[in-house]
Amino acid sequence: MRILITGASGFIGSRVAGRLAAGGHLLTLLGGTRKPPVPPGGPHETHAIGGLERAATLPALLDGVEAVVHIAGRAHVFRETSASPAAAFHTANADALARLCDAMGQAGVARLVLVSSIAAKLQENDYGRSKAAGEAAAMAFASTGRTAVALRPPLVYGAGAPGNLTRLLTLIKAGIPLPFARVTNRRSLCAVENLVDAIATIVESERCGTGVFEVCDDTVVGLPYIVRALAEGLGRRAMLVPMPQALLSGTVRLVSRSMAEGLFGDLVLDNRPLRETFGIAPALATYDGLVAVGAAARS
């Protein structure tokens, strides 16, 4: 099968490309400012096309393609430089996907797998609202003879993943006591390996349908659990000390509301519909995955 992957240079996209290439598929890999790395096998095609919303070559790139995995987009920006963040998110996460769907329709490509975000369900910020608009474009694409599956992961972790886990790893490696011993939050996570398995299974499935699905590990964890697993992988002792969660959350919220929610808030997903529809069960246990993240960061 010839499969086109957008965002193929990124943390998730490069792993999806490697998995599908290992399955014998031929790939067309799209990056933004640089060409994605080429996985073994092939012949594969790689292209740097800039933003999808302005890519004039999309119809030609879709020639011969049977399925599209759309991962590219604008994620959380810690140092915002756009004069209109809402417009920037909508352009990258909704307009670009609508343009891709139009090009797919013209090229006769009938299968789309979209990596969205649980933020699309919550719609608490510009990012979440733009992801919801992107999902709507994907569902509008699906019609007789076409399918679209949108996956909503929570925090996706793995070796080299950006974000809060990297900051935690830095603190643990430095031996800094962390005041999280009394934190009792409950959160779903998603190992990048489990997300990649889900994407590959859906792309290859003969019973691919249309819908929006939450994708996550089976285990619901809290912040102390995460710290202990990362510390074990690093070969360090988890330096957890007690402090009231309300005080911690309120202090961090003064700096960043989103960081406070990510560290101390509850967010539990339901992967049962995905399991029942496609037979997908997470193969990598959360603790093992987090330990592996810590081990990869030892050097």
C-alpha positions, 0 to 999 in steps of 0.5 A: 500500500502507498501511504502518505504521512504528514509530519513525518519528521516529528517525534510521532511521525518518524516512528509511524514511518518506521513501523509502516515501512517495516510492514512493507508499505511504500511511503510518501513522507511530508515534512515542513522545512526539511525532508523527513528521514528515509526509513529502510525499504522502499522506494519511499518518497520524501518532501519538504513542503512547508505548510499544508494550507499553502502547498500547491503540490498536494494533488500530485503528491497524492497520486497513487496513494491509498491512505493518509496518516495526518500528524502535522500541525501546530501544538502547544507553543511555550513562547508565542510569537504570533500576533493572533494565536487563535488564527495561527492554530486554526490555519495549521490544524483546521485549514490545512486539514481541510485542504488536505481532505479536498486534495484527497477527494480529487485524487480518489484517496479514500482512507484518512487516519488523523492524529488529533488530541484529547484537547479537541474534546475539552476545547479549553484553549485555541489549540483544543478548538483548532483540533476540534475544527480539524476533526470536523473537517475529517468527519466531513471528508468521510462519505460513501466509500471514504473513511476517516478515523480521528485518534485523541491521545493524551500526553504522548511519552517516549524517549526524546518526547518534548514537554513536561516529562523532559522537565521532570527528567532534568529535575530528577537527574539533578537530585532535586527533591520534588514536593509531589508525595501527596499528589493524588491526581489521576491521568491517562498517558499514551506510550508512543509505541502504543499510539504507533501500534494503533495507527498502523492497525487502523491503516491496515485494517479491513474493517476501517470505519469512521469515528473519533476514538480516545487512545491511551494506555490501560493504566491510570497514573498519578504524578508520584507514579510517573516520578518513581518510574522515571527515577528507576529508569535513570537509576536514581532514587525518587526524591519525593517530599510531602506538600499539600496538592492545593498549595502546589497547584495554586502556586504553579497556576500563577505561572502557567494554568496549563502546566498546573493542569498537566501536572496536578489535574485529572484527565482519564480517557476511555480506550474501550471503544477503540479496543472493541472496534479495531481489536487494539490493546496497548502492548506496552505497560505504562510503568515499563514505558516510563522506565524506558524513557528514564533509561534513554535519558541516563547519558 
